[in-house]
């Protein structure tokens, strides 16, 4: 079974595969950077969540 065209040398196929793998590696780094920004660190937002969750914790019997 042959996976390459008649005129392609193994060096050309190897170079294409390495470029595709390098592109995937760079793309995965970009995705991780975007995912890390979704963490909420704003003090006002954390205070809003704390105020909104206080009645729920009180109803459950916890000390908010």
Secondary structure as GFF3:
##gff-version 3
##sequence-region A 1 64
A	DSSP	alpha_helix	10	36	.	.	.	ID=ss1
A	DSSP	alpha_helix	43	60	.	.	.	ID=ss2
###
